[in-house]
Amino acid sequence: MIQENDPRIPALFDDLYQRIKAQGVQQWTKDRNPQPDLEGLIYLCKFCFFTAILTKAEIARVLDIDRQELKKLVKSWYDDHREKGCGTC
């Protein structure tokens, strides 16, 4: 997993936010007010996954995680979604 102090995080965050903006769905992120830190980057990855902006392979590249870590992360997103319902991302 990408480290909290990785200097690439702000640029990766901005890239994802621009992709969200290009799809016209940035207003859906305003309630969470994500910041350009690791937590915000993971949130944008989750948001992009559930809105079909990013594939799992793209998430793995952004977060610098291997296949097993990715599988565990995505499963946790689905579990969260099943538990809390839509709108959790």
WONORCOR-V264408 format. One record per backbone hydrogen bond with DSSP energy under -1.0 kcal/mol. CO is the residue of the C=O (numbers start at 1). NH is the residue of the N-H. E is the energy in kcal/mol with one decimal. If there is no record, write none. Layout:
BEGIN
CO_NH_E, CO_NH_E
END
This chain:
BEGIN
3_6_-2.0, 6_9_-1.6, 8_12_-2.7, 9_13_-3.0, 10_14_-2.5, 11_15_-2.4, 12_16_-2.3, 13_17_-2.8, 14_18_-2.5, 15_19_-1.8, 16_20_-2.3, 17_21_-2.7, 18_22_-2.3, 19_23_-1.0, 20_25_-1.8, 21_24_-1.4, 25_28_-1.6, 26_29_-1.8, 29_33_-1.3, 35_37_-2.6, 37_41_-2.5, 38_42_-2.5, 39_43_-2.3, 40_44_-2.5, 41_45_-2.2, 42_46_-2.5, 43_47_-2.9, 44_48_-2.9, 45_49_-2.3, 46_50_-2.5, 47_51_-1.2, 48_53_-3.0, 48_54_-1.5, 49_52_-1.4, 55_59_-2.1, 56_60_-2.4, 57_61_-1.8, 58_62_-2.6, 59_63_-2.9, 60_65_-1.9, 63_2_-2.3, 66_70_-2.6, 67_71_-2.5, 68_72_-2.2, 69_73_-2.6, 70_74_-2.9, 71_75_-2.1, 72_76_-2.0, 73_77_-1.8, 74_78_-2.4, 75_79_-2.8, 76_80_-2.4, 77_81_-2.3, 78_82_-2.7, 79_83_-2.3, 80_84_-3.0, 81_85_-2.3
END
